[in-house]
Amino acid sequence: MFRVDPRQAAADHIESGRTAGASALSPLAEEIASRPVEEGYSHAVLSGVAQLIEAGLLALIGVGIFLWYLPLGEALFYVPLIAGSVLLANVSFNLARTHRIVAYRTLFKQTLRVLIGWSAVFLVLMTGLYFFKAGDMVSRVWLLSWFVAGGVALVAFRLAWRALILRWSADGRLKRRTVIVGGGPSAASLIEAIEAGANNDIELIGLFDDRVGERSPDVVAGLHKLGRVSDLVEFSRRAKIDLVIVSMPLSAEGRVLEMLRQLWVLPVDIRLSAHMSKLRFTDKTYSYVGDLPVFDMADRPISDWNLVFKWVFDKVVATLALLVLSPIMIGTAIAIKLTSKGPVLFRQKRHGFNNELIEIYKFRSMYTDMSDAQAAKLVTRDDPRVTPVGRIIRKTSIDELPQLFNVLKGQLSIVGPRPHALEAKAANTLYHEAVDGYFARHKVKPGITGWAQVHGWRGETDTIEKIMQRVDHDLYYIENWSIFLDLYILVMTPFSLFNSENAY
């Protein structure tokens, strides 16, 4: 994959005069970005769900007929036989390419392929029984009943699933919202190729290009130019863009690299179109958008099934943590209420996933009349704004525990880059001004704990180096995420609390 090294980009950290303010979008781009967008569904997850349902149906029918017709004593033979046949059926259906969104939309084609695949499974099954001389061990009534009932169930499920897929397609939930970077004849050719072969799963939103005039007209193949590449960062966040396809020749290395430096902070897939290239590589070199060959330049860090796994991990861990830690949280709330005036909880706006503003919860650790909602001034050792109880809960990170409710609301993850206050500073410089690519931290949901925290980078950031180290660790986490890394960070978090040198 060809992409910018995020840690190298973060190292080039000082940007004089840079601000975090959103660039002004063109009127058309502003209008499009303001439209409500339906939440989309992952093709990979839908395919996986369909396979699980099919396997469950076939196994349930096989076991059900067995329980109805045969004695339980033969279960040790029939259960492995059913499991193996269901697994073989799944392999057969995938070889027949029936578990694709394009296939789900068809009627006779997918039905015929599924029935042929199911028949092939029984042909293999009977052949195996014959060669191993095990035919007498299997009931012919059970075998025929499972074959017929399984076939009927497969057809019924496929018809119901097709209806759902067609409905979601009509609602736009299966389309990837896409923008084109580039202009002129190459972009026109790209747009025509997408519209001809993307199977209605690509929704072209607009076109962005730094060039003007005849080389980059305002309308290309019916698609409007919405602004420059620098406008695309703000537009993509607000318009919920899923995919960026770059229409630039491989020879334009400088333009491609400059585009990547601007766009790598986004949680989107970035692809370089190969349809106009005269170079020809092996098929394994390309991935495809519909029928369009592309080169992968950057991927959304956590997507498809990984997103599902992380969602389940967050909800399970947050629920268990609330149950286990509730005595500590209740005790902390009582201590805060008894020792200082004001609310128990402190609410603060911070940047969440894709720079969206979220409101996080913390136990109040400062005197109410001295609280700093914007965190414009860092908390220092023996800070007079911090209450006696506040010193303890900040040192032990107990003040962060109410953020478990943010996890249940879907605003935070258990593990991820820590959400920083909007006005937080390092060496009197706002974080986003101190570190180039700072907002790349927001390509995933922020977390209660993270890779930086378990390596001791928590608490006061009084130097540029400290915030650089935090960002560097956050970017490493994003690039190397796995559910096992989350588990490791979760296990190490209690031990990291002993290193509280910079936590006041």
RODO-2510 file (C-alpha; in nm, 4 decimals, decimal comma):
residues 504
     n   res          X          Y          Z
     1     m     0,0000     0,0000     0,0000
     2     f     0,1278     0,3413    -0,0984
     3     r     0,0648     0,5977     0,1738
     4     v     0,2149     0,8686     0,3903
     5     d     0,3950     0,7464     0,7028
     6     p     0,1896     0,9101     0,9799
     7     r     0,4686     0,9115     1,2340
     8     q     0,7003     1,0825     0,9900
     9     a     0,4295     1,3404     0,9214
    10     a     0,3810     1,3955     1,2930
    11     a     0,7516     1,4568     1,3329
    12     d     0,7285     1,7655     1,1086
    13     h     0,5317     1,9276     1,3839
    14     i     0,5734     2,3030     1,3891
    15     e     0,3380     2,4863     1,1565
    16     s     0,3475     2,8617     1,1989
    17     g     0,0157     3,0336     1,1506
    18     r    -0,1874     2,7152     1,1088
    19     t    -0,5348     2,7152     1,2652
    20     a    -0,7953     2,4513     1,3362
    21     g    -1,0751     2,6543     1,1873
    22     a    -1,2772     2,4900     0,9138
    23     s    -1,2112     2,6185     0,5638
    24     a    -1,4996     2,7994     0,3958
    25     l    -1,6787     2,5656     0,1554
    26     s    -1,8340     2,6729    -0,1708
    27     p    -2,2131     2,7298    -0,1593
    28     l    -2,2796     2,4010    -0,3433
    29     a    -2,0398     2,2055    -0,1195
    30     e    -2,1977     2,3665     0,1877
    31     e    -2,5448     2,2667     0,0695
    32     i    -2,4411     1,9052     0,0051
    33     a    -2,2551     1,8783     0,3367
    34     s    -2,5648     1,9998     0,5222
    35     r    -2,7905     1,7252     0,3851
    36     p    -2,8823     1,4471     0,6295
    37     v    -2,7100     1,1162     0,5521
    38     e    -2,8467     0,7715     0,6343
    39     e    -2,6103     0,5388     0,8188
    40     g    -2,4621     0,2930     0,5696
    41     y    -2,4180    -0,0822     0,6053
    42     s    -2,0928    -0,2681     0,5458
    43     h    -2,1030    -0,5118     0,2541
    44     a    -1,8605    -0,7441     0,4325
    45     v    -2,0692    -0,7525     0,7502
    46     l    -2,3927    -0,8144     0,5590
    47     s    -2,2286    -1,1000     0,3696
    48     g    -2,0972    -1,2471     0,6932
    49     v    -2,4372    -1,2186     0,8628
    50     a    -2,6023    -1,3934     0,5653
    51     q    -2,3513    -1,6776     0,5863
    52     l    -2,4065    -1,7196     0,9596
    53     i    -2,7854    -1,7265     0,9166
    54     e    -2,7647    -1,9795     0,6347
    55     a    -2,5299    -2,2046     0,8297
    56     g    -2,7534    -2,1801     1,1349
    57     l    -3,0648    -2,2668     0,9351
    58     l    -2,9076    -2,5708     0,7720
    59     a    -2,7613    -2,6971     1,1001
    60     l    -3,0890    -2,6403     1,2859
    61     i    -3,2878    -2,8281     1,0215
    62     g    -3,0399    -3,1168     1,0156
    63     v    -3,0386    -3,1507     1,3944
    64     g    -3,4167    -3,1050     1,4144
    65     i    -3,4865    -3,3882     1,1710
    66     f    -3,2362    -3,6061     1,3571
    67     l    -3,4077    -3,5437     1,6923
    68     w    -3,7482    -3,6121     1,5399
    69     y    -3,6611    -3,9336     1,3566
    70     l    -3,3464    -4,0947     1,5052
    71     p    -3,2312    -4,2115     1,8494
    72     l    -3,0029    -3,9823     2,0527
    73     g    -2,7407    -4,2542     2,0772
    74     e    -2,6350    -4,1888     1,7169
    75     a    -2,5603    -3,8178     1,7815
    76     l    -2,1842    -3,8765     1,7923
    77     f    -2,1980    -3,9685     1,4236
    78     y    -2,4643    -3,7296     1,2951
    79     v    -2,3501    -3,4079     1,4660
    80     p    -2,0014    -3,4054     1,3035
    81     l    -2,1653    -3,5083     0,9744
    82     i    -2,4035    -3,2113     0,9929
    83     a    -2,1264    -2,9689     1,0931
    84     g    -1,8994    -3,0836     0,8102
    85     s    -2,1799    -3,0638     0,5544
    86     v    -2,2767    -2,7117     0,6648
    87     l    -1,9136    -2,6007     0,6380
    88     l    -1,8876    -2,7563     0,2913
    89     a    -2,2100    -2,5806     0,1902
    90     n    -2,0665    -2,2433     0,2935
    91     v    -1,7508    -2,3095     0,0900
    92     s    -1,9645    -2,4140    -0,2057
    93     f    -2,1817    -2,1009    -0,1923
    94     n    -1,8729    -1,8791    -0,1759
    95     l    -1,7095    -2,0576    -0,4687
    96     a    -2,0313    -1,9945    -0,6632
    97     r    -1,9964    -1,6234    -0,5662
    98     t    -2,3450    -1,6128    -0,4154
    99     h    -2,2394    -1,4181    -0,1042
   100     r    -2,1897    -1,0827    -0,2719
   101     i    -2,4206    -0,7824    -0,2658
   102     v    -2,4477    -0,7992    -0,6457
   103     a    -2,5573    -1,1646    -0,6241
   104     y    -2,8099    -1,0943    -0,3472
   105     r    -2,9955    -0,8569    -0,5796
   106     t    -3,0578    -1,1272    -0,8404
   107     l    -3,3499    -1,3699    -0,8244
   108     f    -3,3149    -1,6743    -1,0490
   109     k    -2,9358    -1,6557    -1,0758
   110     q    -2,8628    -1,6759    -0,7038
   111     t    -3,1431    -1,9270    -0,6412
   112     l    -3,0107    -2,1587    -0,9115
   113     r    -2,6500    -2,1302    -0,7870
   114     v    -2,7502    -2,1954    -0,4271
   115     l    -2,9533    -2,5023    -0,5153
   116     i    -2,6732    -2,6355    -0,7350
   117     g    -2,4256    -2,5741    -0,4509
   118     w    -2,6517    -2,7508    -0,1988
   119     s    -2,6949    -3,0447    -0,4387
   120     a    -2,3179    -3,0621    -0,4853
   121     v    -2,2742    -3,0894    -0,1082
   122     f    -2,5016    -3,3950    -0,0977
   123     l    -2,3311    -3,5450    -0,3987
   124     v    -1,9966    -3,5161    -0,2168
   125     l    -2,1574    -3,6457     0,1031
   126     m    -2,3039    -3,9558    -0,0636
   127     t    -1,9826    -4,0208    -0,2546
   128     g    -1,7881    -4,0088     0,0699
   129     l    -2,0306    -4,2435     0,2426
   130     y    -2,0010    -4,4873    -0,0474
   131     f    -1,6200    -4,4915    -0,0559
   132     f    -1,5918    -4,5248     0,3228
   133     k    -1,8625    -4,7942     0,3182
   134     a    -2,0657    -4,5954     0,5701
   135     g    -2,3913    -4,5870     0,3739
   136     d    -2,5658    -4,8171     0,6192
   137     m    -2,4829    -4,5798     0,9056
   138     v    -2,6901    -4,2948     0,7627
   139     s    -3,0693    -4,2897     0,7492
   140     r    -3,1937    -4,2345     0,3924
   141     v    -3,5098    -4,0720     0,5295
   142     w    -3,2987    -3,8242     0,7292
   143     l    -3,0703    -3,7582     0,4329
   144     l    -3,3546    -3,6942     0,1858
   145     s    -3,5542    -3,4887     0,4376
   146     w    -3,2565    -3,2672     0,5161
   147     f    -3,1805    -3,2186     0,1477
   148     v    -3,5381    -3,1129     0,0629
   149     a    -3,6039    -2,9069     0,3764
   150     g    -3,2625    -2,7425     0,3535
   151     g    -3,3196    -2,6482    -0,0097
   152     v    -3,6595    -2,4956     0,0718
   153     a    -3,5118    -2,3027     0,3660
   154     l    -3,2250    -2,1720     0,1524
   155     v    -3,4632    -2,0455    -0,1178
   156     a    -3,6957    -1,8866     0,1403
   157     f    -3,4055    -1,7147     0,3173
   158     r    -3,2552    -1,5902    -0,0086
   159     l    -3,5895    -1,4383    -0,1147
   160     a    -3,6286    -1,2601     0,2195
   161     w    -3,2639    -1,1460     0,2158
   162     r    -3,3017    -1,0202    -0,1417
   163     a    -3,6010    -0,8097    -0,0360
   164     l    -3,3951    -0,6538     0,2436
   165     i    -3,0976    -0,5870     0,0153
   166     l    -3,3209    -0,4222    -0,2460
   167     r    -3,4823    -0,2076     0,0220
   168     w    -3,1476    -0,0996     0,1678
   169     s    -3,0187    -0,0324    -0,1851
   170     a    -3,3162     0,1935    -0,2566
   171     d    -3,2550     0,3777     0,0728
   172     g    -2,8887     0,4304    -0,0205
   173     r    -2,7594     0,2348     0,2798
   174     l    -2,5378     0,0112     0,0648
   175     k    -2,3760     0,2918    -0,1315
   176     r    -2,0325     0,4286    -0,0565
   177     r    -2,0355     0,8076    -0,0649
   178     t    -1,7475     0,8924    -0,2972
   179     v    -1,5625     1,1986    -0,4198
   180     i    -1,3140     1,2301    -0,7039
   181     v    -0,9833     1,4157    -0,6748
   182     g    -0,8699     1,5446    -1,0113
   183     g    -1,0280     1,6919    -1,3211
   184     g    -1,0259     1,7110    -1,6977
   185     p    -1,0507     1,4191    -1,9426
   186     s    -0,9017     1,1621    -1,7013
   187     a    -1,1657     1,2410    -1,4389
   188     a    -1,4392     1,2260    -1,7037
   189     s    -1,3215     0,8814    -1,8103
   190     l    -1,3079     0,7698    -1,4457
   191     i    -1,6614     0,8917    -1,3746
   192     e    -1,7974     0,7150    -1,6818
   193     a    -1,6205     0,3911    -1,5796
   194     i    -1,7646     0,4092    -1,2280
   195     e    -2,1181     0,4789    -1,3464
   196     a    -2,0958     0,1950    -1,5988
   197     g    -1,9630    -0,0756    -1,3701
   198     a    -1,9993    -0,0001    -0,9993
   199     n    -2,3276    -0,1948    -0,9670
   200     n    -2,5097     0,1006    -0,8109
   201     d    -2,2987     0,0813    -0,4930
   202     i    -2,1022     0,4012    -0,5540
   203     e    -2,2680     0,7383    -0,4962
   204     l    -2,0604     1,0091    -0,6606
   205     i    -2,0931     1,3287    -0,4573
   206     g    -1,8571     1,5723    -0,6258
   207     l    -1,5132     1,6521    -0,7571
   208     f    -1,2191     1,8384    -0,6006
   209     d    -0,9206     1,9755    -0,7878
   210     d    -0,6577     2,2457    -0,7280
   211     r    -0,6386     2,3302    -1,0981
   212     v    -0,8659     2,5838    -1,2670
   213     g    -0,9668     2,6821    -1,6183
   214     e    -0,9772     2,4482    -1,9158
   215     r    -0,7670     2,1818    -1,7436
   216     s    -1,0293     2,1506    -1,4696
   217     p    -1,3782     2,2740    -1,5681
   218     d    -1,6525     2,3270    -1,3109
   219     v    -1,8551     2,0310    -1,4379
   220     v    -1,6942     1,7043    -1,5523
   221     a    -1,9146     1,4288    -1,6969
   222     g    -2,2113     1,5761    -1,5103
   223     l    -2,0266     1,5897    -1,1762
   224     h    -1,9791     1,9320    -1,0171
   225     k    -1,6494     2,0613    -0,8906
   226     l    -1,6991     2,1468    -0,5222
   227     g    -1,3638     2,3012    -0,4339
   228     r    -0,9930     2,2505    -0,3896
   229     v    -0,8254     1,9491    -0,2292
   230     s    -0,7729     2,1494     0,0908
   231     d    -1,1527     2,1897     0,1146
   232     l    -1,1996     1,8137     0,0970
   233     v    -1,0911     1,7513     0,4568
   234     e    -1,3697     1,9655     0,6015
   235     f    -1,6209     1,8513     0,3393
   236     s    -1,5498     1,4803     0,3972
   237     r    -1,6031     1,5121     0,7699
   238     r    -1,9320     1,6937     0,7385
   239     a    -2,0687     1,5034     0,4377
   240     k    -1,9673     1,1620     0,5790
   241     i    -1,7589     1,0568     0,2805
   242     d    -1,6561     0,6893     0,2679
   243     l    -1,4237     0,6768    -0,0325
   244     v    -1,1868     0,9122    -0,2171
   245     i    -1,0768     0,8087    -0,5650
   246     v    -0,7799     0,9974    -0,7059
   247     s    -0,7696     1,0545    -1,0800
   248     m    -0,4035     1,1354    -1,1278
   249     p    -0,1370     0,9600    -1,3354
   250     l     0,1280     0,7600    -1,1495
   251     s     0,3859     0,9953    -1,2970
   252     a     0,2370     1,2892    -1,1024
   253     e     0,4202     1,1811    -0,7878
   254     g     0,4470     1,5294    -0,6429
   255     r     0,0749     1,6019    -0,6757
   256     v    -0,0176     1,2615    -0,5338
   257     l     0,2088     1,3038    -0,2302
   258     e     0,0784     1,6542    -0,1623
   259     m    -0,2788     1,5260    -0,1830
   260     l    -0,1979     1,2442     0,0606
   261     r    -0,0395     1,4844     0,3085
   262     q    -0,3692     1,6720     0,3215
   263     l    -0,6082     1,3761     0,3264
   264     w    -0,4372     1,1120     0,5446
   265     v    -0,5989     1,2591     0,8577
   266     l    -0,9409     1,1420     0,7340
   267     p    -1,1024     0,8086     0,8314
   268     v    -1,1766     0,7186     0,4686
   269     d    -1,0487     0,4761     0,2065
   270     i    -0,8265     0,6481    -0,0504
   271     r    -0,7747     0,4808    -0,3869
   272     l    -0,5650     0,5782    -0,6891
   273     s    -0,7412     0,4978    -1,0141
   274     a    -0,5462     0,2720    -1,2511
   275     h    -0,7917     0,2821    -1,5420
   276     m    -0,5874     0,5333    -1,7454
   277     s    -0,2437     0,3904    -1,6635
   278     k    -0,0498     0,2350    -1,9520
   279     l     0,1372     0,0191    -1,7020
   280     r    -0,0128    -0,3245    -1,6508
   281     f     0,0400    -0,5238    -1,3319
   282     t    -0,0816    -0,8634    -1,2150
   283     d    -0,4403    -0,8855    -1,0893
   284     k    -0,3191    -0,9243    -0,7297
   285     t    -0,1705    -0,5745    -0,7486
   286     y    -0,5126    -0,4148    -0,7831
   287     s    -0,8208    -0,3933    -0,5725
   288     y    -1,1494    -0,3034    -0,7362
   289     v    -1,4235    -0,0476    -0,6987
   290     g    -1,6977    -0,2252    -0,8866
   291     d    -1,5131    -0,3251    -1,2025
   292     l    -1,2659    -0,0367    -1,1771
   293     p    -0,9019    -0,1335    -1,0956
   294     v    -0,7462     0,0865    -0,8268
   295     f    -0,4366     0,1027    -0,6073
   296     d    -0,4916     0,1117    -0,2304
   297     m    -0,3326     0,4245    -0,0847
   298     a    -0,4958     0,4437     0,2586
   299     d    -0,7624     0,2490     0,4434
   300     r    -1,0062     0,3420     0,7129
   301     p    -0,8318     0,2067     1,0254
   302     i    -1,1167     0,0058     1,1792
   303     s    -1,3983    -0,1083     0,9523
   304     d    -1,6332    -0,3946     0,8649
   305     w    -1,6115    -0,6853     1,1126
   306     n    -1,3324    -0,5180     1,3099
   307     l    -1,5769    -0,2369     1,3855
   308     v    -1,8316    -0,4923     1,5081
   309     f    -1,5739    -0,6659     1,7292
   310     k    -1,4634    -0,3353     1,8810
   311     w    -1,8258    -0,2295     1,9392
   312     v    -1,8993    -0,5551     2,1249
   313     f    -1,5719    -0,5253     2,3213
   314     d    -1,6600    -0,1696     2,4276
   315     k    -2,0143    -0,2509     2,5378
   316     v    -1,9195    -0,5670     2,7280
   317     v    -1,6201    -0,4133     2,9069
   318     a    -1,8051    -0,0892     2,9907
   319     t    -2,1015    -0,2791     3,1361
   320     l    -1,8819    -0,5090     3,3463
   321     a    -1,6651    -0,2168     3,4602
   322     l    -1,9697    -0,0210     3,5762
   323     l    -2,0906    -0,3215     3,7754
   324     v    -1,7521    -0,3857     3,9362
   325     l    -1,6541    -0,0221     3,9966
   326     s    -1,9941     0,1090     4,1047
   327     p    -1,8990     0,1097     4,4780
   328     i    -1,5932     0,3252     4,4006
   329     m    -1,7989     0,5582     4,1808
   330     i    -2,0723     0,5945     4,4419
   331     g    -1,8142     0,6596     4,7141
   332     t    -1,6402     0,9191     4,4967
   333     a    -1,9691     1,0968     4,4243
   334     i    -2,0485     1,1161     4,7974
   335     a    -1,6979     1,2461     4,8798
   336     i    -1,7212     1,5188     4,6148
   337     k    -2,0656     1,6278     4,7329
   338     l    -1,9640     1,6419     5,0991
   339     t    -1,6357     1,8319     5,0548
   340     s    -1,7151     2,1053     4,8005
   341     k    -2,0104     2,2888     4,6529
   342     g    -2,1302     2,2131     4,3031
   343     p    -2,2332     1,9203     4,0836
   344     v    -2,0709     1,5790     4,1140
   345     l    -2,0112     1,5492     3,7404
   346     f    -1,8165     1,7849     3,5159
   347     r    -1,9122     1,8005     3,1480
   348     q    -1,6680     1,9123     2,8832
   349     k    -1,6776     1,9428     2,5030
   350     r    -1,4069     1,7488     2,3230
   351     h    -1,3340     1,6215     1,9738
   352     g    -1,4580     1,2712     1,9039
   353     f    -1,4425     1,0462     1,5985
   354     n    -1,3850     1,2404     1,2756
   355     n    -1,3586     1,5684     1,4714
   356     e    -1,7230     1,5576     1,5820
   357     l    -1,7869     1,7466     1,9048
   358     i    -1,8922     1,5268     2,1966
   359     e    -1,9603     1,6015     2,5625
   360     i    -1,7693     1,3760     2,8001
   361     y    -1,8358     1,3148     3,1682
   362     k    -1,5846     1,3328     3,4511
   363     f    -1,6060     1,3508     3,8267
   364     r    -1,5605     1,7155     3,9225
   365     s    -1,2098     1,7643     4,0606
   366     m    -1,1977     2,1458     4,0782
   367     y    -1,3807     2,4062     4,2809
   368     t    -1,6890     2,5078     4,0850
   369     d    -1,6029     2,8795     4,0732
   370     m    -1,2515     2,7960     3,9438
   371     s    -1,3451     2,5338     3,6860
   372     d    -1,1956     2,5658     3,3373
   373     a    -1,4394     2,4173     3,0864
   374     q    -1,2103     2,4917     2,7914
   375     a    -0,8940     2,3713     2,9693
   376     a    -0,7194     2,6875     2,8556
   377     k    -0,4788     2,6557     3,1497
   378     l    -0,3144     2,3222     3,2255
   379     v    -0,3448     2,1761     3,5730
   380     t    -0,0078     2,1920     3,7483
   381     r     0,1367     2,0460     4,0684
   382     d    -0,0388     2,1884     4,3794
   383     d    -0,2872     2,3727     4,1562
   384     p    -0,5161     2,5767     4,3907
   385     r    -0,8141     2,5097     4,1625
   386     v    -0,8112     2,1377     4,2465
   387     t    -1,0029     2,0175     4,5535
   388     p    -0,8462     1,7770     4,8065
   389     v    -1,0676     1,4960     4,6768
   390     g    -0,9841     1,6095     4,3239
   391     r    -0,6131     1,5542     4,3815
   392     i    -0,6753     1,1910     4,4735
   393     i    -0,9158     1,1068     4,1914
   394     r    -0,6992     1,2827     3,9302
   395     k    -0,3867     1,1014     4,0518
   396     t    -0,5627     0,7640     4,0305
   397     s    -0,7698     0,8501     3,7187
   398     i    -1,0907     0,7775     3,9103
   399     d    -1,2204     1,1083     3,7729
   400     e    -1,2364     0,9416     3,4292
   401     l    -1,4722     0,6580     3,5332
   402     p    -1,7980     0,8371     3,4367
   403     q    -1,6747     0,8188     3,0778
   404     l    -1,7928     0,4575     3,0845
   405     f    -2,1370     0,6100     3,0211
   406     n    -1,9909     0,7824     2,7132
   407     v    -1,8797     0,4390     2,5944
   408     l    -2,2314     0,2988     2,6340
   409     k    -2,3649     0,5994     2,4398
   410     g    -2,1234     0,5184     2,1560
   411     q    -1,9201     0,8398     2,1854
   412     l    -1,6027     0,6823     2,3251
   413     s    -1,4271     0,3478     2,3125
   414     i    -1,2681     0,1721     2,6090
   415     v    -0,9320     0,1955     2,4284
   416     g    -0,8268     0,4686     2,1874
   417     p    -0,6505     0,8052     2,1702
   418     r    -0,7521     1,0168     2,4686
   419     p    -0,9918     1,3018     2,3784
   420     h    -0,8211     1,6295     2,4552
   421     a    -0,9906     1,9491     2,5653
   422     l    -1,0565     2,1913     2,2790
   423     e    -0,8246     2,4622     2,4102
   424     a    -0,5563     2,2363     2,5570
   425     k    -0,2025     2,3672     2,5069
   426     a     0,1559     2,2478     2,5172
   427     a     0,4182     2,5134     2,5862
   428     n     0,1439     2,7744     2,5404
   429     t     0,0647     2,6391     2,1908
   430     l    -0,2637     2,4728     2,0996
   431     y    -0,2144     2,1030     2,0340
   432     h    -0,3306     2,1174     1,6718
   433     e    -0,0917     2,4047     1,6066
   434     a     0,1995     2,2253     1,7723
   435     v     0,1691     1,8933     1,5860
   436     d     0,1157     1,8530     1,2150
   437     g    -0,1450     1,5873     1,1430
   438     y    -0,2760     1,6133     1,4992
   439     f    -0,6340     1,5478     1,3873
   440     a    -0,5339     1,2098     1,2436
   441     r    -0,5838     1,0925     1,6035
   442     h    -0,9550     1,1240     1,5332
   443     k    -0,9640     0,8589     1,2604
   444     v    -1,0939     0,6267     1,5337
   445     k    -1,3118     0,6883     1,8365
   446     p    -1,1231     0,8325     2,1329
   447     g    -1,0875     0,6109     2,4374
   448     i    -1,0796     0,6147     2,8158
   449     t    -0,7321     0,4648     2,8076
   450     g    -0,4799     0,4194     2,5286
   451     w    -0,1364     0,3205     2,4039
   452     a     0,0115     0,6570     2,5120
   453     q    -0,1313     0,6285     2,8642
   454     v     0,0112     0,2809     2,9350
   455     h     0,3509     0,4118     2,8222
   456     g     0,3437     0,6911     3,0785
   457     w     0,2327     0,9772     2,8530
   458     r    -0,0508     1,1080     3,0677
   459     g    -0,1054     1,4183     3,2755
   460     e     0,0603     1,7553     3,2206
   461     t     0,1864     1,8492     2,8719
   462     d     0,4100     2,1448     2,9439
   463     t     0,6397     2,0841     2,6454
   464     i     0,5954     2,0209     2,2727
   465     e     0,7859     1,6939     2,3126
   466     k     0,5231     1,5545     2,5487
   467     i     0,2307     1,6147     2,3160
   468     m     0,4418     1,4876     2,0253
   469     q     0,4988     1,1637     2,2151
   470     r     0,1280     1,1307     2,2848
   471     v     0,0349     1,1823     1,9213
   472     d     0,3096     0,9485     1,8040
   473     h     0,1806     0,6718     2,0322
   474     d    -0,1785     0,7396     1,9259
   475     l    -0,0883     0,7069     1,5582
   476     y     0,1000     0,3856     1,6271
   477     y    -0,2126     0,2464     1,7931
   478     i    -0,4317     0,3440     1,4965
   479     e    -0,1954     0,1894     1,2434
   480     n    -0,1492    -0,1339     1,4403
   481     w    -0,4914    -0,1815     1,5951
   482     s    -0,6174    -0,5283     1,6803
   483     i    -0,8571    -0,6602     1,9413
   484     f    -0,5567    -0,8222     2,1109
   485     l    -0,3836    -0,4834     2,1341
   486     d    -0,6963    -0,3460     2,3019
   487     l    -0,6918    -0,6338     2,5497
   488     y    -0,3218    -0,5755     2,6241
   489     i    -0,3776    -0,2026     2,6858
   490     l    -0,6775    -0,2785     2,9076
   491     v    -0,4744    -0,5231     3,1187
   492     m    -0,1777    -0,2819     3,1450
   493     t    -0,3871     0,0240     3,2357
   494     p    -0,4083    -0,0464     3,6134
   495     f    -0,0294    -0,0911     3,6266
   496     s     0,0257     0,2360     3,4391
   497     l    -0,1565     0,4219     3,7167
   498     f     0,1467     0,3669     3,9400
   499     n     0,3360     0,5984     3,7046
   500     s     0,1539     0,9159     3,8052
   501     e     0,4477     1,1559     3,8045
   502     n     0,2774     1,3978     3,5618
   503     a    -0,0820     1,3465     3,6819
   504     y    -0,1971     1,6234     3,9131
***
